[in-house]
Amino acid sequence: MMAHNGVTPSQTVGPFFRLGLGAMTVPDLARPGVAGRVIVLQGSVRDGAGDAVPDAIIETWQADAKGRYPSGDDGMEFPDRTEFQGFGRVATDEGGRFSIRTIKPGPVPGPGGTSQAPHLAVAIFMRGLLRHLITRVYFSDDATTAVDPVLALVDPSRRGTLIARAEAESPDTFDWDVHLQGATETVFFDI
């Protein structure tokens, strides 16, 4: 008979989700020689009661500093796909915190010939979710955020949930918290 520690995989994701994740973690996209302004996006993931979510996974996808996606799906020429991968993945710690070091992306083409403000696409995976959550994060120090066509679709009272704030003492560090429910719930997109 096998010993049982009392923990069973009753959720769709976790607590076993972290097993084997170490090799798939990509917390630093700003490799030496990559072009662009190096920034840090940090924050936390909170549940509806405001408690930390210690076992979430944050994935980011973004354009490079010139607004080109490494996949080439945007039709723009991307000269060296080894220079900037555009994809990051980190797990939250026991306090629900995460941090990703990357470059600030450039503006990308938007619907109807418009331009989208620099942003990161974000996917959130965690226990109890049957489908991951999709959102975006914009930057408080970028004037084009105010006229982004996708952000304009969001109720003005909720847009702030998608904007990372530059720290006064460290303007290359941006703070952004994800709230899964409640009065300050982050805006999530249906795709």
C-alpha positions in Angstrom: 0.0 0.0 0.0 1.3 3.4 -0.9 1.6 6.2 1.7 -0.8 9.1 1.3 0.1 12.6 2.5 -3.5 13.8 2.4 -3.0 16.1 -0.6 -5.0 15.1 -3.7 -5.2 16.8 -7.1 -8.8 18.0 -6.6 -8.3 21.2 -8.6 -7.8 21.6 -12.4 -4.4 23.3 -11.7 -2.2 23.0 -8.6 -0.9 22.3 -6.1 0.9 20.0 -8.4 1.1 22.6 -11.2 4.5 23.8 -10.1 6.1 20.4 -10.7 8.4 20.7 -13.7 7.7 24.4 -14.1 11.2 25.5 -13.3 12.6 24.7 -16.7 9.6 26.5 -18.4 10.0 29.7 -16.3 11.1 32.8 -18.3 11.4 35.7 -15.9 13.9 37.8 -17.9 13.2 38.7 -21.5 15.8 41.5 -21.5 18.8 39.5 -22.5 22.2 41.2 -23.0 22.2 43.2 -26.3 18.4 43.4 -26.7 17.3 46.8 -28.0 14.9 48.8 -26.0 14.3 50.3 -22.6 14.7 47.6 -19.9 11.8 47.6 -17.4 10.5 45.5 -14.6 6.8 44.6 -14.3 6.0 43.6 -10.7 2.9 43.0 -8.7 0.7 40.4 -7.1 -2.3 38.3 -7.8 -5.2 38.6 -5.3 -8.5 36.7 -5.0 -11.9 38.1 -4.3 -11.2 38.5 -0.6 -7.9 40.3 -1.3 -5.8 37.3 -0.2 -2.7 36.4 -2.1 -2.8 33.7 -4.7 0.5 31.8 -4.1 0.2 29.4 -7.0 -0.7 31.4 -10.1 1.2 31.5 -13.3 1.6 34.7 -15.2 2.5 34.5 -18.9 3.2 37.6 -21.0 3.4 38.1 -24.8 4.6 41.3 -26.3 6.2 43.1 -29.3 9.8 44.3 -29.3 10.8 48.0 -28.8 9.9 48.7 -32.5 6.4 47.2 -32.2 7.3 43.9 -34.0 6.1 40.5 -32.7 8.7 37.7 -32.9 6.1 35.4 -34.4 5.9 37.5 -37.5 2.1 37.2 -37.5 1.8 41.0 -37.7 3.4 41.0 -41.2 6.3 43.2 -40.0 9.9 42.1 -40.7 11.6 40.8 -37.6 15.3 40.6 -38.3 16.5 38.3 -35.5 14.1 36.1 -33.6 16.9 35.0 -31.2 17.4 38.6 -30.0 14.0 39.0 -28.4 11.5 36.2 -27.8 8.6 38.2 -26.6 7.3 35.5 -24.2 7.6 35.4 -20.4 6.4 33.1 -17.7 6.6 33.4 -13.9 4.9 31.8 -11.0 3.7 33.8 -8.0 5.4 33.3 -4.7 3.9 32.6 -1.3 2.8 36.2 -1.1 1.1 36.1 -4.5 3.9 38.3 -5.9 5.5 38.1 -9.3 8.2 40.0 -11.3 9.2 40.0 -15.0 12.2 41.8 -16.4 11.6 42.8 -20.1 11.7 45.7 -22.5 9.0 48.3 -23.0 7.3 47.3 -26.2 6.7 49.7 -29.0 3.2 50.6 -30.4 1.7 47.9 -32.7 -0.8 48.0 -35.5 -4.4 48.2 -34.3 -7.9 47.7 -35.8 -8.9 49.8 -38.8 -5.4 51.2 -39.4 -5.0 52.6 -35.9 -2.1 52.1 -33.6 -2.2 50.3 -30.3 -0.3 51.7 -27.3 2.6 49.7 -25.9 1.2 46.9 -23.9 1.8 43.3 -22.8 -0.8 40.6 -23.4 -1.2 38.6 -20.1 -2.6 35.1 -19.5 -3.2 33.9 -15.9 -3.4 30.3 -14.9 -4.3 29.1 -11.5 -6.1 26.4 -9.4 -9.8 26.3 -9.9 -9.8 27.9 -13.3 -11.1 25.7 -16.2 -9.9 28.4 -18.7 -7.0 30.8 -18.2 -7.8 34.5 -17.9 -6.7 37.0 -20.6 -5.9 40.6 -20.0 -3.5 43.4 -21.0 -1.2 45.7 -19.1 -0.5 49.3 -20.3 2.0 51.8 -19.0 1.2 54.9 -17.0 4.1 56.9 -18.5 3.0 56.5 -22.1 0.7 59.2 -23.5 -0.6 56.9 -26.2 -2.3 54.7 -23.5 -5.1 57.4 -23.3 -6.0 56.8 -27.0 -5.5 53.1 -27.4 -8.4 51.7 -29.4 -8.7 48.5 -27.3 -8.5 50.3 -24.0 -11.2 52.7 -25.3 -13.6 49.7 -25.3 -13.3 49.4 -21.5 -15.5 51.3 -19.2 -13.6 54.4 -18.1 -14.1 53.6 -14.5 -12.3 50.2 -14.9 -9.4 51.2 -17.3 -7.1 51.8 -14.3 -7.1 48.0 -13.6 -5.1 47.6 -16.9 -2.5 50.3 -16.3 0.8 49.6 -14.5 2.1 52.6 -12.6 5.7 53.7 -12.8 7.4 53.9 -9.4 8.4 57.5 -8.5 11.8 56.5 -7.2 12.4 53.9 -10.0 10.6 54.9 -13.2 11.7 51.7 -15.0 9.8 49.6 -12.5 6.0 49.3 -13.0 3.6 48.1 -10.4 0.5 46.2 -11.5 -1.8 44.0 -9.3 -4.3 41.4 -10.6 -7.6 41.2 -8.7 -9.6 38.2 -9.7 -12.9 39.4 -8.2 -14.4 42.2 -6.2 -14.7 46.0 -6.5 -11.2 46.4 -8.0 -11.5 43.3 -10.3 -9.1 43.4 -13.2 -10.7 43.7 -16.6 -10.4 40.3 -18.4 -11.1 39.8 -22.1 -13.2 37.1 -23.8 -11.3 35.6 -26.8 
